[in-house]
Amino acid sequence: MRKLIDLDHAFFARPSRRYITVAVCALWGLFELSMGATLWAALFFGIGAIAVWQFRQIDWSKYDGGS
C-alpha cells in the first residue's frame, strides 16, 4: 500500500529540512489557533506530531553512504 506522504525520502536526510517541516506545521497550527480555527489548528499540530514521530523512526544513515 502506498503512503500519502513518504517521509522516508532522501530530501529529508538533512536535519534542517526535518526541523523546518515540523516548524512550519507548528507555526501554521499556531496561526490557525490565533484566528480561532481550532479544528485546523489541531489538524496541523497533529500532522507535525506525526512527522516528528516518523522522522524519529527512520534510519537516516542509509542516505549518507552508511557512515
All heavy atoms as a GROMACS GRO file, in nm:
protein
  541
    1MET      N    1   0.084  -0.118   0.000
    1MET     CA    2   0.000   0.000   0.000
    1MET      C    3   0.088   0.124   0.000
    1MET      O    4   0.184   0.134   0.076
    1MET     CB    5  -0.089  -0.002   0.124
    1MET     CG    6  -0.184   0.112   0.130
    1MET     SD    7  -0.297   0.086   0.268
    1MET     CE    8  -0.411   0.213   0.232
    2ARG      N    9   0.058   0.219  -0.085
    2ARG     CA   10   0.136   0.341  -0.096
    2ARG      C   11   0.099   0.439   0.013
    2ARG      O   12  -0.016   0.449   0.053
    2ARG     CB   13   0.114   0.405  -0.232
    2ARG     CG   14   0.172   0.322  -0.344
    2ARG     CD   15   0.156   0.389  -0.474
    2ARG     NE   16   0.212   0.524  -0.466
    2ARG     CZ   17   0.234   0.600  -0.569
    2ARG    NH1   18   0.206   0.558  -0.687
    2ARG    NH2   19   0.285   0.720  -0.554
    3LYS      N   20   0.198   0.514   0.057
    3LYS     CA   21   0.175   0.617   0.157
    3LYS      C   22   0.132   0.746   0.088
    3LYS      O   23   0.173   0.775  -0.024
    3LYS     CB   24   0.302   0.645   0.236
    3LYS     CG   25   0.349   0.529   0.318
    3LYS     CD   26   0.476   0.569   0.390
    3LYS     CE   27   0.533   0.455   0.467
    3LYS     NZ   28   0.658   0.491   0.535
    4LEU      N   29   0.051   0.825   0.158
    4LEU     CA   30   0.012   0.954   0.102
    4LEU      C   31   0.132   1.048   0.099
    4LEU      O   32   0.160   1.111  -0.002
    4LEU     CB   33  -0.101   1.016   0.187
    4LEU     CG   34  -0.153   1.150   0.141
    4LEU    CD1   35  -0.214   1.138   0.002
    4LEU    CD2   36  -0.256   1.202   0.238
    5ILE      N   37   0.205   1.055   0.208
    5ILE     CA   38   0.326   1.135   0.215
    5ILE      C   39   0.438   1.045   0.265
    5ILE      O   40   0.431   0.991   0.375
    5ILE     CB   41   0.309   1.255   0.310
    5ILE    CG1   42   0.199   1.346   0.260
    5ILE    CG2   43   0.440   1.332   0.324
    5ILE    CD1   44   0.164   1.458   0.356
    6ASP      N   45   0.541   1.029   0.185
    6ASP     CA   46   0.653   0.942   0.221
    6ASP      C   47   0.763   1.028   0.283
    6ASP      O   48   0.834   1.100   0.213
    6ASP     CB   49   0.704   0.869   0.098
    6ASP     CG   50   0.809   0.765   0.132
    6ASP    OD1   51   0.823   0.732   0.252
    6ASP    OD2   52   0.876   0.718   0.040
    7LEU      N   53   0.776   1.022   0.415
    7LEU     CA   54   0.878   1.100   0.484
    7LEU      C   55   1.012   1.030   0.484
    7LEU      O   56   1.113   1.090   0.520
    7LEU     CB   57   0.833   1.130   0.627
    7LEU     CG   58   0.708   1.216   0.638
    7LEU    CD1   59   0.670   1.235   0.784
    7LEU    CD2   60   0.726   1.349   0.571
    8ASP      N   61   1.017   0.904   0.442
    8ASP     CA   62   1.142   0.830   0.430
    8ASP      C   63   1.198   0.853   0.291
    8ASP      O   64   1.195   0.767   0.203
    8ASP     CB   65   1.119   0.681   0.456
    8ASP     CG   66   1.248   0.602   0.466
    8ASP    OD1   67   1.356   0.663   0.450
    8ASP    OD2   68   1.241   0.482   0.490
    9HIS      N   69   1.250   0.973   0.269
    9HIS     CA   70   1.297   1.016   0.138
    9HIS      C   71   1.430   1.089   0.157
    9HIS      O   72   1.454   1.151   0.260
    9HIS     CB   73   1.194   1.108   0.074
    9HIS     CG   74   1.219   1.135  -0.070
    9HIS    ND1   75   1.302   1.235  -0.114
    9HIS    CD2   76   1.174   1.072  -0.181
    9HIS    CE1   77   1.305   1.235  -0.246
    9HIS    NE2   78   1.228   1.136  -0.289
   10ALA      N   79   1.514   1.083   0.057
   10ALA     CA   80   1.646   1.147   0.065
   10ALA      C   81   1.636   1.298   0.085
   10ALA      O   82   1.727   1.359   0.140
   10ALA     CB   83   1.726   1.116  -0.061
   11PHE      N   84   1.526   1.360   0.043
   11PHE     CA   85   1.508   1.504   0.062
   11PHE      C   86   1.515   1.540   0.209
   11PHE      O   87   1.567   1.646   0.245
   11PHE     CB   88   1.373   1.547   0.004
   11PHE     CG   89   1.342   1.693   0.027
   11PHE    CD1   90   1.398   1.789  -0.053
   11PHE    CD2   91   1.257   1.732   0.130
   11PHE    CE1   92   1.370   1.924  -0.032
   11PHE    CE2   93   1.228   1.864   0.152
   11PHE     CZ   94   1.285   1.961   0.071
   12PHE      N   95   1.465   1.454   0.297
   12PHE     CA   96   1.462   1.482   0.439
   12PHE      C   97   1.586   1.433   0.512
   12PHE      O   98   1.589   1.434   0.635
   12PHE     CB   99   1.338   1.419   0.503
   12PHE     CG  100   1.210   1.482   0.456
   12PHE    CD1  101   1.123   1.410   0.376
   12PHE    CD2  102   1.177   1.610   0.491
   12PHE    CE1  103   1.004   1.466   0.333
   12PHE    CE2  104   1.059   1.669   0.448
   12PHE     CZ  105   0.973   1.596   0.369
   13ALA      N  106   1.689   1.390   0.440
   13ALA     CA  107   1.810   1.339   0.505
   13ALA      C  108   1.882   1.449   0.583
   13ALA      O  109   1.943   1.421   0.686
   13ALA     CB  110   1.904   1.277   0.402
   14ARG      N  111   1.876   1.571   0.536
   14ARG     CA  112   1.937   1.682   0.610
   14ARG      C  113   1.847   1.718   0.727
   14ARG      O  114   1.727   1.743   0.710
   14ARG     CB  115   1.955   1.803   0.520
   14ARG     CG  116   2.060   1.780   0.413
   14ARG     CD  117   2.080   1.898   0.323
   14ARG     NE  118   2.101   2.021   0.399
   14ARG     CZ  119   2.105   2.140   0.343
   14ARG    NH1  120   2.089   2.153   0.214
   14ARG    NH2  121   2.125   2.246   0.417
   15PRO      N  122   1.902   1.722   0.848
   15PRO     CA  123   1.820   1.753   0.967
   15PRO      C  124   1.749   1.888   0.959
   15PRO      O  125   1.638   1.901   1.008
   15PRO     CB  126   1.921   1.752   1.081
   15PRO     CG  127   2.034   1.669   1.034
   15PRO     CD  128   2.039   1.689   0.885
   16SER      N  129   1.810   1.986   0.894
   16SER     CA  130   1.746   2.117   0.886
   16SER      C  131   1.613   2.110   0.811
   16SER      O  132   1.518   2.180   0.848
   16SER     CB  133   1.840   2.216   0.816
   16SER     OG  134   1.870   2.174   0.685
   17ARG      N  135   1.603   2.025   0.712
   17ARG     CA  136   1.476   2.012   0.638
   17ARG      C  137   1.368   1.947   0.724
   17ARG      O  138   1.251   1.981   0.714
   17ARG     CB  139   1.498   1.933   0.510
   17ARG     CG  140   1.582   2.009   0.411
   17ARG     CD  141   1.599   1.935   0.283
   17ARG     NE  142   1.678   2.016   0.190
   17ARG     CZ  143   1.732   1.968   0.081
   17ARG    NH1  144   1.717   1.841   0.049
   17ARG    NH2  145   1.802   2.047   0.002
   18ARG      N  146   1.410   1.853   0.810
   18ARG     CA  147   1.313   1.792   0.900
   18ARG      C  148   1.265   1.893   1.002
   18ARG      O  149   1.145   1.901   1.031
   18ARG     CB  150   1.376   1.671   0.969
   18ARG     CG  151   1.414   1.561   0.873
   18ARG     CD  152   1.452   1.433   0.942
   18ARG     NE  153   1.567   1.442   1.027
   18ARG     CZ  154   1.689   1.402   0.993
   18ARG    NH1  155   1.710   1.350   0.874
   18ARG    NH2  156   1.788   1.412   1.078
   19TYR      N  157   1.358   1.973   1.057
   19TYR     CA  158   1.320   2.075   1.155
   19TYR      C  159   1.226   2.179   1.093
   19TYR      O  160   1.128   2.220   1.156
   19TYR     CB  161   1.443   2.145   1.212
   19TYR     CG  162   1.536   2.055   1.289
   19TYR    CD1  163   1.673   2.071   1.281
   19TYR    CD2  164   1.488   1.952   1.370
   19TYR    CE1  165   1.759   1.989   1.352
   19TYR    CE2  166   1.573   1.870   1.440
   19TYR     CZ  167   1.709   1.889   1.432
   19TYR     OH  168   1.793   1.808   1.502
   20ILE      N  169   1.257   2.220   0.972
   20ILE     CA  170   1.173   2.320   0.904
   20ILE      C  171   1.034   2.265   0.878
   20ILE      O  172   0.934   2.335   0.896
   20ILE     CB  173   1.240   2.368   0.774
   20ILE    CG1  174   1.363   2.453   0.809
   20ILE    CG2  175   1.143   2.446   0.687
   20ILE    CD1  176   1.450   2.486   0.690
   21THR      N  177   1.024   2.138   0.838
   21THR     CA  178   0.894   2.077   0.811
   21THR      C  179   0.807   2.077   0.936
   21THR      O  180   0.690   2.116   0.932
   21THR     CB  181   0.914   1.932   0.760
   21THR    OG1  182   0.991   1.935   0.641
   21THR    CG2  183   0.780   1.865   0.735
   22VAL      N  184   0.866   2.037   1.049
   22VAL     CA  185   0.790   2.033   1.174
   22VAL      C  186   0.757   2.175   1.220
   22VAL      O  187   0.645   2.202   1.266
   22VAL     CB  188   0.868   1.955   1.281
   22VAL    CG1  189   0.801   1.965   1.416
   22VAL    CG2  190   0.884   1.810   1.239
   23ALA      N  191   0.852   2.267   1.206
   23ALA     CA  192   0.829   2.405   1.249
   23ALA      C  193   0.717   2.471   1.170
   23ALA      O  194   0.635   2.544   1.226
   23ALA     CB  195   0.958   2.486   1.238
   24VAL      N  196   0.713   2.446   1.040
   24VAL     CA  197   0.607   2.504   0.957
   24VAL      C  198   0.470   2.452   1.001
   24VAL      O  199   0.375   2.529   1.012
   24VAL     CB  200   0.633   2.476   0.807
   24VAL    CG1  201   0.510   2.503   0.723
   24VAL    CG2  202   0.750   2.558   0.758
   25CYS      N  203   0.461   2.324   1.030
   25CYS     CA  204   0.334   2.267   1.077
   25CYS      C  205   0.293   2.330   1.210
   25CYS      O  206   0.177   2.367   1.229
   25CYS     CB  207   0.345   2.116   1.092
   25CYS     SG  208   0.356   2.027   0.937
   26ALA      N  209   0.389   2.343   1.302
   26ALA     CA  210   0.358   2.401   1.433
   26ALA      C  211   0.320   2.548   1.421
   26ALA      O  212   0.224   2.593   1.485
   26ALA     CB  213   0.477   2.384   1.526
   27LEU      N  214   0.394   2.622   1.341
   27LEU     CA  215   0.364   2.764   1.325
   27LEU      C  216   0.230   2.786   1.256
   27LEU      O  217   0.155   2.877   1.293
   27LEU     CB  218   0.476   2.835   1.248
   27LEU     CG  219   0.606   2.850   1.324
   27LEU    CD1  220   0.716   2.904   1.233
   27LEU    CD2  221   0.588   2.938   1.446
   28TRP      N  222   0.200   2.703   1.158
   28TRP     CA  223   0.070   2.716   1.092
   28TRP      C  224  -0.043   2.680   1.188
   28TRP      O  225  -0.149   2.742   1.187
   28TRP     CB  226   0.064   2.631   0.966
   28TRP     CG  227  -0.050   2.676   0.879
   28TRP    CD1  228  -0.174   2.622   0.872
   28TRP    CD2  229  -0.050   2.789   0.793
   28TRP    NE1  230  -0.251   2.692   0.784
   28TRP    CE2  231  -0.178   2.797   0.734
   28TRP    CE3  232   0.045   2.884   0.760
   28TRP    CZ2  233  -0.212   2.896   0.644
   28TRP    CZ3  234   0.011   2.982   0.669
   28TRP    CH2  235  -0.117   2.988   0.613
   29GLY      N  236  -0.018   2.581   1.272
   29GLY     CA  237  -0.117   2.546   1.374
   29GLY      C  238  -0.140   2.661   1.471
   29GLY      O  239  -0.253   2.690   1.510
   30LEU      N  240  -0.031   2.729   1.511
   30LEU     CA  241  -0.045   2.846   1.600
   30LEU      C  242  -0.121   2.959   1.530
   30LEU      O  243  -0.202   3.028   1.593
   30LEU     CB  244   0.092   2.894   1.645
   30LEU     CG  245   0.163   2.807   1.746
   30LEU    CD1  246   0.305   2.856   1.768
   30LEU    CD2  247   0.085   2.804   1.877
   31PHE      N  248  -0.093   2.978   1.403
   31PHE     CA  249  -0.165   3.081   1.327
   31PHE      C  250  -0.314   3.050   1.323
   31PHE      O  251  -0.398   3.138   1.348
   31PHE     CB  252  -0.109   3.091   1.185
   31PHE     CG  253  -0.193   3.175   1.093
   31PHE    CD1  254  -0.194   3.312   1.105
   31PHE    CD2  255  -0.272   3.116   0.997
   31PHE    CE1  256  -0.273   3.390   1.021
   31PHE    CE2  257  -0.351   3.191   0.913
   31PHE     CZ  258  -0.352   3.330   0.925
   32GLU      N  259  -0.348   2.926   1.292
   32GLU     CA  260  -0.489   2.889   1.286
   32GLU      C  261  -0.555   2.903   1.424
   32GLU      O  262  -0.669   2.947   1.434
   32GLU     CB  263  -0.504   2.745   1.235
   32GLU     CG  264  -0.466   2.726   1.090
   32GLU     CD  265  -0.560   2.793   0.992
   32GLU    OE1  266  -0.668   2.840   1.031
   32GLU    OE2  267  -0.525   2.799   0.873
   33LEU      N  268  -0.482   2.869   1.528
   33LEU     CA  269  -0.535   2.882   1.663
   33LEU      C  270  -0.560   3.029   1.697
   33LEU      O  271  -0.661   3.063   1.758
   33LEU     CB  272  -0.438   2.820   1.763
   33LEU     CG  273  -0.490   2.794   1.903
   33LEU    CD1  274  -0.608   2.699   1.900
   33LEU    CD2  275  -0.379   2.737   1.990
   34SER      N  276  -0.470   3.116   1.654
   34SER     CA  277  -0.487   3.259   1.682
   34SER      C  278  -0.605   3.318   1.604
   34SER      O  279  -0.662   3.419   1.646
   34SER     CB  280  -0.360   3.336   1.647
   34SER     OG  281  -0.342   3.344   1.508
   35MET      N  282  -0.640   3.256   1.493
   35MET     CA  283  -0.754   3.303   1.414
   35MET      C  284  -0.885   3.240   1.460
   35MET      O  285  -0.991   3.271   1.407
   35MET     CB  286  -0.732   3.272   1.265
   35MET     CG  287  -0.609   3.339   1.206
   35MET     SD  288  -0.612   3.518   1.219
   35MET     CE  289  -0.736   3.558   1.100
   36GLY      N  290  -0.878   3.150   1.557
   36GLY     CA  291  -0.998   3.090   1.612
   36GLY      C  292  -1.041   2.960   1.544
   36GLY      O  293  -1.148   2.908   1.575
   37ALA      N  294  -0.961   2.910   1.455
   37ALA     CA  295  -0.995   2.788   1.382
   37ALA      C  296  -0.931   2.669   1.455
   37ALA      O  297  -0.824   2.620   1.415
   37ALA     CB  298  -0.947   2.796   1.238
   38THR      N  299  -0.996   2.622   1.559
   38THR     CA  300  -0.936   2.518   1.641
   38THR      C  301  -0.926   2.383   1.568
   38THR      O  302  -0.832   2.307   1.593
   38THR     CB  303  -1.015   2.499   1.772
   38THR    OG1  304  -1.152   2.475   1.741
   38THR    CG2  305  -1.004   2.623   1.859
   39LEU      N  306  -1.019   2.354   1.481
   39LEU     CA  307  -1.012   2.228   1.406
   39LEU      C  308  -0.888   2.225   1.317
   39LEU      O  309  -0.814   2.126   1.315
   39LEU     CB  310  -1.138   2.207   1.324
   39LEU     CG  311  -1.140   2.080   1.240
   39LEU    CD1  312  -1.144   1.958   1.329
   39LEU    CD2  313  -1.257   2.080   1.144
   40TRP      N  314  -0.865   2.332   1.242
   40TRP     CA  315  -0.748   2.338   1.155
   40TRP      C  316  -0.619   2.340   1.237
   40TRP      O  317  -0.520   2.281   1.197
   40TRP     CB  318  -0.755   2.460   1.064
   40TRP     CG  319  -0.852   2.441   0.953
   40TRP    CD1  320  -0.973   2.500   0.942
   40TRP    CD2  321  -0.839   2.353   0.841
   40TRP    NE1  322  -1.037   2.455   0.828
   40TRP    CE2  323  -0.956   2.366   0.764
   40TRP    CE3  324  -0.740   2.267   0.798
   40TRP    CZ2  325  -0.975   2.294   0.647
   40TRP    CZ3  326  -0.760   2.196   0.680
   40TRP    CH2  327  -0.877   2.210   0.607
   41ALA      N  328  -0.621   2.408   1.350
   41ALA     CA  329  -0.504   2.411   1.438
   41ALA      C  330  -0.471   2.270   1.485
   41ALA      O  331  -0.355   2.228   1.481
   41ALA     CB  332  -0.528   2.504   1.556
   42ALA      N  333  -0.572   2.198   1.531
   42ALA     CA  334  -0.550   2.061   1.578
   42ALA      C  335  -0.499   1.973   1.464
   42ALA      O  336  -0.412   1.887   1.486
   42ALA     CB  337  -0.679   2.004   1.636
   43LEU      N  338  -0.549   1.994   1.344
   43LEU     CA  339  -0.505   1.916   1.228
   43LEU      C  340  -0.356   1.939   1.201
   43LEU      O  341  -0.280   1.843   1.184
   43LEU     CB  342  -0.588   1.952   1.105
   43LEU     CG  343  -0.551   1.880   0.977
   43LEU    CD1  344  -0.596   1.735   0.984
   43LEU    CD2  345  -0.613   1.948   0.858
   44PHE      N  346  -0.313   2.065   1.200
   44PHE     CA  347  -0.173   2.094   1.171
   44PHE      C  348  -0.082   2.052   1.285
   44PHE      O  349   0.030   2.006   1.262
   44PHE     CB  350  -0.154   2.241   1.134
   44PHE     CG  351  -0.191   2.268   0.991
   44PHE    CD1  352  -0.315   2.321   0.959
   44PHE    CD2  353  -0.104   2.238   0.888
   44PHE    CE1  354  -0.350   2.345   0.828
   44PHE    CE2  355  -0.138   2.261   0.756
   44PHE     CZ  356  -0.262   2.314   0.726
   45PHE      N  357  -0.126   2.066   1.409
   45PHE     CA  358  -0.047   2.016   1.521
   45PHE      C  359  -0.033   1.864   1.513
   45PHE      O  360   0.073   1.809   1.540
   45PHE     CB  361  -0.110   2.055   1.656
   45PHE     CG  362  -0.095   2.201   1.690
   45PHE    CD1  363  -0.200   2.270   1.748
   45PHE    CD2  364   0.022   2.270   1.664
   45PHE    CE1  365  -0.188   2.403   1.781
   45PHE    CE2  366   0.035   2.404   1.697
   45PHE     CZ  367  -0.070   2.471   1.755
   46GLY      N  368  -0.140   1.798   1.473
   46GLY     CA  369  -0.136   1.653   1.457
   46GLY      C  370  -0.042   1.610   1.346
   46GLY      O  371   0.034   1.513   1.361
   47ILE      N  372  -0.045   1.680   1.234
   47ILE     CA  373   0.046   1.648   1.124
   47ILE      C  374   0.190   1.667   1.167
   47ILE      O  375   0.277   1.585   1.137
   47ILE     CB  376   0.013   1.735   1.000
   47ILE    CG1  377  -0.121   1.695   0.940
   47ILE    CG2  378   0.125   1.726   0.896
   47ILE    CD1  379  -0.171   1.789   0.833
   48GLY      N  380   0.216   1.774   1.241
   48GLY     CA  381   0.351   1.798   1.290
   48GLY      C  382   0.396   1.689   1.386
   48GLY      O  383   0.510   1.643   1.382
   49ALA      N  384   0.305   1.646   1.474
   49ALA     CA  385   0.339   1.540   1.570
   49ALA      C  386   0.366   1.408   1.498
   49ALA      O  387   0.460   1.335   1.534
   49ALA     CB  388   0.225   1.524   1.671
   50ILE      N  389   0.287   1.376   1.397
   50ILE     CA  390   0.310   1.253   1.321
   50ILE      C  391   0.442   1.261   1.246
   50ILE      O  392   0.517   1.163   1.240
   50ILE     CB  393   0.192   1.228   1.223
   50ILE    CG1  394   0.068   1.189   1.303
   50ILE    CG2  395   0.227   1.122   1.121
   50ILE    CD1  396  -0.059   1.185   1.220
   51ALA      N  397   0.475   1.379   1.193
   51ALA     CA  398   0.603   1.395   1.123
   51ALA      C  399   0.719   1.374   1.220
   51ALA      O  400   0.817   1.306   1.186
   51ALA     CB  401   0.611   1.533   1.058
   52VAL      N  402   0.710   1.431   1.340
   52VAL     CA  403   0.817   1.410   1.439
   52VAL      C  404   0.831   1.262   1.470
   52VAL      O  405   0.942   1.208   1.472
   52VAL     CB  406   0.788   1.490   1.568
   52VAL    CG1  407   0.879   1.446   1.682
   52VAL    CG2  408   0.801   1.638   1.545
   53TRP      N  409   0.720   1.196   1.493
   53TRP     CA  410   0.723   1.053   1.527
   53TRP      C  411   0.786   0.972   1.414
   53TRP      O  412   0.870   0.885   1.437
   53TRP     CB  413   0.582   1.004   1.557
   53TRP     CG  414   0.577   0.860   1.592
   53TRP    CD1  415   0.619   0.800   1.707
   53TRP    CD2  416   0.530   0.755   1.507
   53TRP    NE1  417   0.599   0.664   1.699
   53TRP    CE2  418   0.545   0.634   1.578
   53TRP    CE3  419   0.476   0.752   1.379
   53TRP    CZ2  420   0.508   0.512   1.525
   53TRP    CZ3  421   0.440   0.629   1.326
   53TRP    CH2  422   0.455   0.512   1.399
   54GLN      N  423   0.746   1.000   1.290
   54GLN     CA  424   0.800   0.923   1.178
   54GLN      C  425   0.947   0.956   1.152
   54GLN      O  426   1.025   0.867   1.119
   54GLN     CB  427   0.717   0.946   1.052
   54GLN     CG  428   0.584   0.876   1.058
   54GLN     CD  429   0.509   0.880   0.925
   54GLN    OE1  430   0.552   0.945   0.831
   54GLN    NE2  431   0.397   0.813   0.920
   55PHE      N  432   0.985   1.084   1.167
   55PHE     CA  433   1.124   1.120   1.147
   55PHE      C  434   1.215   1.050   1.247
   55PHE      O  435   1.328   1.016   1.218
   55PHE     CB  436   1.144   1.271   1.158
   55PHE     CG  437   1.097   1.349   1.037
   55PHE    CD1  438   1.049   1.478   1.050
   55PHE    CD2  439   1.104   1.295   0.910
   55PHE    CE1  440   1.007   1.550   0.941
   55PHE    CE2  441   1.062   1.366   0.799
   55PHE     CZ  442   1.014   1.494   0.815
   56ARG      N  443   1.165   1.028   1.369
   56ARG     CA  444   1.245   0.961   1.471
   56ARG      C  445   1.256   0.810   1.446
   56ARG      O  446   1.347   0.746   1.497
   56ARG     CB  447   1.187   0.986   1.609
   56ARG     CG  448   1.200   1.131   1.651
   56ARG     CD  449   1.136   1.158   1.785
   56ARG     NE  450   1.192   1.077   1.892
   56ARG     CZ  451   1.295   1.112   1.967
   56ARG    NH1  452   1.352   1.228   1.947
   56ARG    NH2  453   1.338   1.034   2.064
   57GLN      N  454   1.167   0.752   1.368
   57GLN     CA  455   1.168   0.609   1.340
   57GLN      C  456   1.259   0.570   1.223
   57GLN      O  457   1.296   0.455   1.210
   57GLN     CB  458   1.025   0.560   1.308
   57GLN     CG  459   0.924   0.586   1.415
   57GLN     CD  460   0.953   0.510   1.542
   57GLN    OE1  461   0.994   0.396   1.537
   57GLN    NE2  462   0.934   0.576   1.655
   58ILE      N  463   1.295   0.666   1.140
   58ILE     CA  464   1.368   0.638   1.017
   58ILE      C  465   1.518   0.634   1.044
   58ILE      O  466   1.572   0.717   1.116
   58ILE     CB  467   1.334   0.744   0.910
   58ILE    CG1  468   1.185   0.738   0.875
   58ILE    CG2  469   1.419   0.725   0.785
   58ILE    CD1  470   1.135   0.852   0.791
   59ASP      N  471   1.586   0.537   0.982
   59ASP     CA  472   1.732   0.526   0.990
   59ASP      C  473   1.791   0.613   0.878
   59ASP      O  474   1.794   0.573   0.762
   59ASP     CB  475   1.775   0.380   0.974
   59ASP     CG  476   1.925   0.364   0.976
   59ASP    OD1  477   1.994   0.451   1.033
   59ASP    OD2  478   1.972   0.263   0.921
   60TRP      N  479   1.839   0.732   0.914
   60TRP     CA  480   1.887   0.827   0.815
   60TRP      C  481   2.027   0.794   0.764
   60TRP      O  482   2.072   0.852   0.666
   60TRP     CB  483   1.882   0.969   0.872
   60TRP     CG  484   1.743   1.011   0.901
   60TRP    CD1  485   1.686   1.023   1.021
   60TRP    CD2  486   1.642   1.042   0.805
   60TRP    NE1  487   1.554   1.060   1.009
   60TRP    CE2  488   1.524   1.072   0.876
   60TRP    CE3  489   1.639   1.047   0.667
   60TRP    CZ2  490   1.406   1.108   0.814
   60TRP    CZ3  491   1.520   1.083   0.605
   60TRP    CH2  492   1.405   1.112   0.679
   61SER      N  493   2.096   0.699   0.829
   61SER     CA  494   2.233   0.668   0.785
   61SER      C  495   2.235   0.605   0.645
   61SER      O  496   2.339   0.609   0.579
   61SER     CB  497   2.299   0.574   0.885
   61SER     OG  498   2.233   0.450   0.889
   62LYS      N  499   2.124   0.551   0.599
   62LYS     CA  500   2.123   0.491   0.465
   62LYS      C  501   2.136   0.595   0.353
   62LYS      O  502   2.164   0.560   0.240
   62LYS     CB  503   1.997   0.407   0.445
   62LYS     CG  504   1.868   0.485   0.452
   62LYS     CD  505   1.749   0.393   0.444
   62LYS     CE  506   1.622   0.468   0.472
   62LYS     NZ  507   1.508   0.378   0.483
   63TYR      N  508   2.115   0.724   0.386
   63TYR     CA  509   2.125   0.828   0.284
   63TYR      C  510   2.260   0.897   0.282
   63TYR      O  511   2.286   0.976   0.194
   63TYR     CB  512   2.015   0.933   0.304
   63TYR     CG  513   1.878   0.876   0.280
   63TYR    CD1  514   1.787   0.861   0.384
   63TYR    CD2  515   1.839   0.838   0.152
   63TYR    CE1  516   1.661   0.808   0.362
   63TYR    CE2  517   1.714   0.785   0.129
   63TYR     CZ  518   1.626   0.771   0.233
   63TYR     OH  519   1.502   0.718   0.210
   64ASP      N  520   2.347   0.867   0.378
   64ASP     CA  521   2.480   0.929   0.377
   64ASP      C  522   2.590   0.828   0.347
   64ASP      O  523   2.703   0.842   0.389
   64ASP     CB  524   2.508   1.002   0.508
   64ASP     CG  525   2.514   0.911   0.628
   64ASP    OD1  526   2.497   0.790   0.611
   64ASP    OD2  527   2.533   0.962   0.739
   65GLY      N  528   2.556   0.724   0.277
   65GLY     CA  529   2.654   0.625   0.238
   65GLY      C  530   2.684   0.522   0.344
   65GLY      O  531   2.780   0.448   0.336
   66GLY      N  532   2.600   0.516   0.450
   66GLY     CA  533   2.618   0.416   0.553
   66GLY      C  534   2.720   0.453   0.659
   66GLY      O  535   2.752   0.374   0.745
   67SER      N  536   2.773   0.574   0.652
   67SER     CA  537   2.873   0.612   0.752
   67SER      C  538   2.810   0.674   0.874
   67SER      O  539   2.699   0.714   0.876
   67SER     CB  540   2.972   0.711   0.692
   67SER     OG  541   2.906   0.825   0.645
   0.00000   0.00000   0.00000
